[in-house]
Amino acid sequence: MPTALINSSVHQALIEQLANARQQTDDLFAIVHPDALYDRPIAERHRIVFYIGHLEAFDWNLLHDPILGLKAFHPEFDRLFAFGIDPVGGGLPTDQPSEWPSIAAVNEYVQKIRSAIDVKLHAALDSAGSAIENQTGGSSLNTFLNVAVEHRLMHAETLAYMLHQLPLNRKIHQGEPLDLDNPPVDHRSIEIPAGSVTLGLQRESGVFGWDNEFESHTAEVPAFSIDKYKVTNRQYLEFIEASGYHAPEYWSAEDWQWISENRISCPAFWKRDSNRNWLYRTMFEDVPLPLDWPVYVCQAEAKAYANWAGNSLPTEAEWQRAAFCVPSGDQRLYPWGPKNPSPEFGNFDFERWSPAPVNAFASSKSAYGVQGMVGNGWEWTSSEFAPFPGFEPFPFYPGYSANFFDGKHFVMKGGSSRTAACMLRPSFRNWFQAHYQFIYTGFRCVSR
């Protein structure tokens, strides 16, 4: 029987990361008024109560039997809270609040799971070097703990954008300084010479990554130019004022059908006041549209703007080269260099609820001078989410990536203000369908 030896220091760090990740999601649920826990802020998503149970059910289903040797105590909840919904295209859920368990029952389930898992994890740590039996294909306990931590941190972001759509009076307001004043943005393009770029991770590196991050390979990228900054609300407003949402020539047939049938006429974070002035919905209040913040849109909207501007969205390889490569041919750990992520380098790791101006982080620039490529909003690429050469699904989670290799999902890179620092690594890949407007994702354009 294969075993997984525990490195005590790494194991201790992962236990602490799991506790911190739990705190992040607990804090998110705490901003919801108690009478709103059964609301559904986004039609394509589950009700909020589902996610309270889901985060623990995921950890439990991942760890309890094959890893920790624990027996199920509530199989019905283990199944009920096991899987979320892939937004867009799957039909809208029709369940009613009365069909869900009471919040007291869900909270009791959560606490029992946390207690049982924590006792086992600390016992394994106390045994310092003993083996935990693992019947899941030889993956180490540390791999499973990384999966549990990053899964929860991903939900800390997806929950944030879901709660963003919850009516303001259904949330407990938290003060937030908004960065609205900044020097003028020097919009221009930066030339990136032809060269190679390495995508993905090497399995033998020992670095944790999700299955879609493997295997490492090199791609050749022809010369191109890319926007120095993300496209701003100010720039996108020009597209709207040029009747961009009423001009089918900028949209694919499928995208045009989508905006026409759903009467889409602006980004999901924008709205008009009674005087027809544009407002921006932050997490806790509506404010006059911050013109130099990055615009958050779905991929269909980003493509339409790029078409209107006579440009394109970057491929995943182009984006990666502009962010991480240096003229000598080497690649950096982060766009700014080897230093760990910190507030001087960008808007990420839960530092803020809202975006900052696109030129707020001069220290974030890549070797080629492109700014803000990590944090302050994910960035759309034109690349379909597809397996890298040598892809192997996780044996314990075979559908994590493979279920979305369908030609309908597109790669996003970089990170937002609500992206944890551990997921700012160059190989990390996010993905969504082209018509999902609610995520913290912007874009920049390229020309070739």
N, C-alpha and C positions, 0 to 999 in steps of 0.2 A: 504494500500500500504506500503510495507516495506521501511524503511528509513535507511540511514547510517549517523550517527553522526560523525562529524569531530573533531578529536583531533588536535587542532591548531598547537602545536609544532611539532607533527609528520607530519602533513600536510605540514607545512613550510619546514621541512627537505626534504620531498619527492619532493616538487617543486624545491628546490635547486639541488637535485640529478638528476632530469630530465634535468635541465639546464646544469649540468656538463656532463651528458651522451650525450646530443646534441653536446656539444663542442667536445667530443671525436670523434664522427662520422664526424662532420664537418672537424676536423683536418685530418681525414683519407682521405676524398674526396679531400682535398687541396693538397695532395701529387701526385695526378693524373694530368698529363698534360691535359689541356682543350681538346685537340684533341683526347684524349684517353678515354673520358667518355662514348663512345659507344662501347668500346672494351669488349670482353668476355675473361678474363684471364684464366678461367677454363671452359672447354667445357660443363660440366654438369650444369653450373650455368647461371643465367641471366646476361645480360650486366650490366655494372657498373651503368648506368643511372637508371635502375630499382630500385636499392637499395636507391638512393637518394630520389625517390618518396615513396618507400615502408615504410621506417621508419616513415614518417609522416602519411601515409595512415593507418598504423597499429594503431597508437595512435588515429587517427580520428575515425576509424571504431570501436575502443574499447570504446571511451569516448563520442563522440559528441552527439548522440541522447539519449541513455538510461541513461547516467550519467549527462551530462552537458546541455541537452535540446537544442542542436544546430542543425540547419537544414543543410543538405548537399548543397554545392555550386558547386561541380564538381563530380557528381556520376560516370561519366565515368572513371576518374582517381582513384576514390575510389575503383573501381573494378579492373582496370588495374594493380594497384600497391599492391593489397591485399595480394597475396600469392607468396611465393618463390617456389623453386624446391627442391625436395628431391634428392640429388645427387646419381647417380649410379642406374641403373636398370629401370629408367623411360623413357629411350630414350633421345637422345640429342635434345635440342631446335634448331629450324631452322630459327628463326626470323632474319630479317635484320635490320640494324641501321635505315633505312628510315621508318620503321614501328613504331618507337618510337617518342613521342612528342619531341619538341625542349627543350634544356636544360633551356632556358629562361622560357618556360611554366611550366616546372617541378619546377624550383626554385620559381616561383610565387605561385604555389600550396603549396609548402612547407611553405613559409612565411605566407600565409593566414591561414593555419592550426595552425601554432605556435601562431600567434597573437590571433586567436579566442579562442584556448584552454587556453592560458595564462590569458586572460582577465577573463574568467570564473573561473579559479582556484584561481586567486588572489581575485576575488569577494567573493568566498566561504571562503577564509581565513579571509577576512576583516569582514565577518559576524560572526566570532568567536563563533562557537558552534551551529549555526543554522543547519538545516538538509538539505541535498541534496537528492531529491527523487531518488530512485534506484529501477529499475524494473527488476533486473537481478538475482533474487534468494537470495537477502539479503547480497551479498558480499559487503564489505565496499569500499568507495571511495579509502581509503588507499591501499586496495588490488589491485584495478585497477591501481593506480599509481605505485605500486611496479612492476606490470606486465609490464607497459609501460617502466619503467626505466630498468628493467633487460632484457627485450626483446631487447632494443636498445644496451645495453652493450654486450649482446651475439653477436649482429651483429657487434659491434666494433671489436670483435675477428674474426668472420667469414670473415668480410671484410678484415681484416689484412692478413689472409692467402690467400684470393683470390687475393689481390693486390700483395702479395708476388710473385705470378706467372706472374704478368704483366712484360713485358720486361723492363729491367733497364732503357732504354732510353725513356720509356713512363711515368716515375715517376720523381718527383722533389726530388733530393737527399737531405737527411738529415743526418748530421754527427752522428755517433754512436760509442762510445768506445767499442771495442770488447774484451772480457775477454778471452784471448788465453793462458795465462801463469798461471799455478797453480801447487801446489804440486801433486805428483803422487797419483792416486786414489787407495785406499786400497779396492779393490773389494773382498767382501766375503759375505757369507750368515749369516743371523741372525735368531736364533730359536725363534719361537713364540709358547708358550704353548697353549694347548687346553683351550677353554673357550668360553664365550658368547660375543656377540656384538649386540648393538642396531643399527638398521637401520631405517632411516626415522624420521619424525617429528610427534608429537602428535597434533591433530587438536586444542585441547583446550589450547595449549601452547600460542597461539596468535602470534607465529613467522611466518613470511611470508615464504611460500614455494610454488613451482609449484605442480600441482596435483600429479605428479609421486613421490613426496617426502613423501606422506602420504599413509598409516598410519604407525606410529611407531610400530616396532615389534622386537623381539629378535631372534637371530639365534645362534645355537651352532656350533662352529668351531673346528674341530680336529687340533692337533698340526701340524705345517708346518714350513718350513724355507723360508725366502724371501731375495732377494738381498738387501744389504744395500743401494745401489745406483741404479738409473736408468741405463739401458744398454747404453753404450756409442757408439759413432761413431767408436772408436778404436775396441771395441769388435765386433761390427756388421761388420766391415771390415774383420775380421777373418772369419766370416760366408761367406762373398762374395768370399774371396780368397780361401775358401774351396769348391767353386763351389756350394754354397747353392741354388742359383737361377737356377741351372741346375740339381738338384737332386730331383726328384718327391717324394721320400720317406719322405721328410720333409713337404710336402704340402698335404692338402686334395685334392680330385679329383677336386672339384670346384675351389679351389684356384690355383691349377696347370693349369687348363684350362684358368683361368684369366691371369696369368703371361705369359703363352705361346701365347695366342691370341693377347695380347697387348704388347708383347716383353718387359716385365718388367724385368730389370736386376739390379736395385739399387733403393734406396729411392728417392723420388721425389725432395728432396732438394740437391741431389748430382749430379755432372756432371764431365766429363773428360775434361782436357785442351788438347792442341795440342800434348803434350808430354805424354798423357795418365795418367797424375797425377790427383788425385781426388781434386775437388773443391767443396765448399759449397756455395749455393746461399743464402745470407742474403737478407734482404729487399732491400738494395741499392747497393750491390756489391758482386762479387764473391771472395771468400777468400780460401786459402789452407784449406783443411778439418780439422776443429778443433776436434782433436781426443777425447778429454775428455768432449765434449758437449754431451748431451743426443741425441740418434738417434731418428728421427721422421719418423715413418712408419705407414702403415695401419695395421689393426689387422691381416690380412692374413700373412703379412711379420713378424709380431711379433710372431705369432704362429709357423711359420716355423723356426725362430731362436731358440725359446724355444725347439722345437722338436730336432733340431740339437744339442743343449746343453744338452739334456737329461732331460729337465725340462718342466714346464707348465706355462701358465699365471695364475695369481691369480683369484679366484672368487671375486665378489664384497664384500662378507662378509669377506674373508681373507684380502683383501686390507684394508677394513675398520678397522679390528681388529689391523693390524700392524700399521696403521696410528694413531688411536685415543684411543685405549684401554691402560690401565695401569695394572701392575701386581695385584694391589689390587682389580681389577674388575670394577673400575670406568672408565669413558670415559672423555677425554679432549675436550675442545671446538675446539682447533687446535692441530696438532701433538706436537707442542712445549709447549703447555699449554694455559692459559687463556688470554695472552696478544694479543691485536689486531694485525692484519697483518701489518708488516712494513718491510723495505728493509733488515734488518738484518736476517729475517726469510725466505727469499726466493725471487724468481724472478717472480713477479706477479704484478697485478694492474697497467699495462701499464708502468712499470719502464723502460723496455728495449724493443727493437724490437727483439733481438736475444736471444738465450739461453746463459746460463753461464755454466762453468764446473759443473759436477754433485756433486762435493764435495766442492762447493763454499760457502755453507751456513751451517756451523757447528751447528749454533743455531737452525736449523730447525728440529733436530732429535726428533723422537717420544720417548715415554717412553721406548720402547724396543731398541732404538738406530738406527732405520731406518731413513735415511736422505732424504730430498728433496721430500717428498711425496705431498706437496702442492706447486704448481708453477713450473716453468722451463719446463713445458710440461705435458699435461694430461697423464694418464696412462691407457692403455688398460686392461680390465679384460676379463675373459672367459665367463662372465655372459651375457645371452641375456637380452636385455632391456624388462622388463616385469613389470606388475603392482604388487605393494606390496599388501598384504592382506588388504582389506578394502578400496582399491582404489576407488575414486570417481572423474570423470572428472570435470574440471571447467565447470559450466553451461554456462558461457559466451564464452568458448573456448574449446568445447568438444573434438576436434581432436588434441589438442596440443601434448599430449602424446599417446593417444589411437591409433592414426593412425600409430604409429610406433611399436606397440606391435605385430610384425609380424614374429618374429623369425629370422629376417635378420639384426637387429641392436643390437649392443653390448655396454655395459655400459663402460664409461670412468670416471675416478675419478681424483681429484686433482686440476688441473688448469695449465695454461701456463703463460708466461710472459704477455700475452694480456688478461688475465682473471681478471675481476674487483674483488676487495676485498670482496664485498657483496656476491659473489658466491663461496667463499672459505669455506662456512659452510659445516659441515660434511655430511649433508643430500643431498647436491646438486648432481644431476646425469646428466651427459652428455651422448650422444649416437651418434653413426654413424654406417654405414654399413662397412663390413669387407674389402672392396676393394677400399676405398677412401683414397688416399695417401697424400692429401694436408694439412691436419690439423696438428696442433702443438701437436702431441701425440707420446709419447714414451711408455716404458714399463719396468717392471722388472720381473724376473722369480721367481717361487716358486718350491720347491720340497716337497713331502709329504711322 
